Amino acid sequence: MGDSDQVNIVVKLTRHESGKFWSTHGVESEEDQKKLEEWFPDCGYEQISMSLFAESLRRMTHLQVLLHEQKASGFIQKYKEGDPNTRSNMDQSIGLEIIQILHPVLNKLAPDIAREILTKLSRGA
């Protein structure tokens, strides 16, 4: 991969006594904040949001593949031994499952999160 540099982003998962969860994130240190400011004029808002979203998709996909393996032992082996067409079909199938899982979640969460952010920013926070 060659030389690279990184910024550490910390995600905190909090559980309320009601059982509901929420998360927050931010840079780990002042050094990380300075790097972000050097790299991006807007401190990397878009890059961070897309990176966190991609990590979420990876995690969900990992879980989905493990569930398939649990239901039908040999699922991963089938992929490993599959020809390019079989692998592509499995990629597409799992990808579509993730889209189907996320679609109702996004429909529910996006307006709520928009309200949260708009309220927060309208209060000057």
VENKATA-V145956 format. One record per helix or strand of 2 or more residues. SS is the DSSP state (H for helix, E for strand). FROM is the first residue (numbers start at 1). LEN is the number of residues. If there is no record, write none. Layout:
ss=SS from=FROM len=LEN
ss=SS from=FROM len=LEN
This chain:
ss=E from=9 len=7
ss=E from=21 len=7
ss=H from=30 len=10
ss=H from=45 len=27
ss=H from=75 len=7
ss=H from=84 len=39
